Amino acid sequence: MEPLRIQATIKTPEVLFDPTNRVFEIKGKAIPDNAEEFFTDILNWFDDYVANPLDDTVLKIDLEYFNISSSKRLLFLLYKLNEIADRSDKTVKVEWHYNEQDEDMFEVGQDYAFMVKFPFDFIGYSVENRLVEAS
């Protein structure tokens, strides 16, 4: 299966789904003008992936911010992961990365975790540590 790579913009996140290297990441900001259009390729790619997933799928979500229409599309993506989690021979997990000072983003992750059948790992970070790591 071919990887899906979408470069980040000011309004859209970087997306890298690469089963060969076991990388499934969404990071940045998700405030596209048309969330349905932006997420169409992502959701379609995951439809194909669900048909033949890896034994273990870990989706890393590291969003600074997202709007309500993107929130809905993220939930659609998580529901597709539910289809994998329903299989007894497959495991699914989300790593939810959030700024430790952003309580709302942590709570949104908890809300999502409540709506799905697989575990979430919550990974807090400080902005200061991120700046040091980036340099």
C-alpha positions in Angstrom: 0.0 0.0 0.0 1.3 3.4 -1.0 2.0 5.9 1.8 -0.1 9.0 2.1 1.9 12.2 2.5 0.3 15.6 2.8 2.5 18.6 3.5 1.4 21.0 6.3 0.2 24.5 5.4 -0.8 27.4 7.6 -4.3 25.9 7.9 -3.8 22.2 7.4 -1.8 19.5 9.2 1.0 17.4 8.0 -0.2 13.9 7.4 2.0 10.8 7.0 0.5 7.4 6.8 3.2 4.9 5.9 2.4 1.3 6.8 5.7 0.0 5.6 7.5 2.1 8.2 4.7 1.8 10.7 4.1 5.6 10.8 0.7 7.1 11.1 0.8 10.8 12.1 -1.3 13.9 11.9 0.4 17.0 13.3 0.0 20.8 13.1 -3.2 22.8 12.8 -6.4 21.6 11.2 -8.5 24.7 10.3 -9.0 24.2 6.6 -11.6 26.3 4.7 -13.2 23.1 3.6 -12.6 20.2 6.0 -14.7 17.7 4.1 -12.5 18.2 1.0 -9.2 18.2 3.0 -10.1 15.0 4.8 -11.5 13.1 1.8 -8.1 11.6 0.8 -7.3 10.8 4.4 -10.5 8.9 5.0 -10.4 7.2 1.6 -6.8 6.0 2.3 -8.0 4.6 5.7 -10.8 2.8 4.0 -8.2 0.9 2.0 -6.0 0.4 5.0 -8.8 -1.1 7.1 -9.2 -3.8 4.5 -5.6 -5.1 5.2 -4.2 -3.4 8.4 -1.0 -4.2 10.2 -1.3 -6.3 13.4 -0.6 -3.1 15.5 -1.7 0.3 14.4 -0.6 3.4 16.4 -2.0 6.7 15.3 -0.1 9.8 16.6 -2.3 12.9 16.7 -0.4 16.0 17.6 -2.6 18.9 16.8 -2.1 22.4 18.2 -5.6 23.4 17.2 -8.5 22.2 15.1 -11.9 23.6 14.2 -15.3 22.0 14.6 -15.5 20.7 11.1 -12.1 19.1 11.4 -13.1 17.6 14.8 -16.0 15.8 13.1 -13.6 14.4 10.4 -11.1 13.2 13.1 -14.0 11.4 14.7 -14.8 9.7 11.4 -11.1 8.6 11.2 -11.2 7.2 14.8 -14.4 5.3 13.9 -12.5 3.7 11.0 -9.9 2.6 13.6 -12.7 1.0 15.5 -13.3 -1.3 12.6 -9.7 -2.6 13.0 -10.0 -2.8 16.8 -13.1 -5.0 16.4 -10.8 -7.8 15.1 -9.5 -10.1 17.7 -6.1 -10.4 16.0 -5.4 -6.6 15.7 -4.5 -3.9 18.1 -5.1 -0.2 17.8 -3.9 2.7 19.9 -3.9 6.5 19.6 -1.1 8.7 21.0 -2.7 12.0 21.8 0.0 14.7 22.1 -1.0 18.0 23.7 0.5 21.1 25.2 0.4 20.7 29.0 -1.0 24.2 29.3 -3.9 23.5 26.9 -6.5 21.8 29.1 -9.1 22.0 26.3 -7.0 19.9 23.9 -6.4 17.3 26.6 -10.2 17.2 27.4 -11.0 16.8 23.7 -8.7 13.8 23.5 -10.4 12.3 26.6 -13.8 12.9 24.9 -12.6 11.0 21.8 -11.1 8.2 23.9 -14.5 7.7 25.5 -16.2 7.3 22.0 -13.9 4.5 20.7 -13.1 0.9 21.6 -9.3 1.3 21.8 -6.9 3.0 24.2 -5.4 6.5 24.1 -2.0 7.3 25.5 -2.0 11.0 26.6 1.5 12.6 26.0 1.8 16.1 27.4 4.6 18.4 26.4 5.8 21.9 27.2 6.3 24.5 24.6 9.8 25.2 26.0 10.8 21.6 25.5 9.5 21.6 22.0 11.5 24.7 21.1 14.7 23.1 22.5 14.0 19.8 20.5 13.4 21.8 17.3 16.8 23.6 17.5 
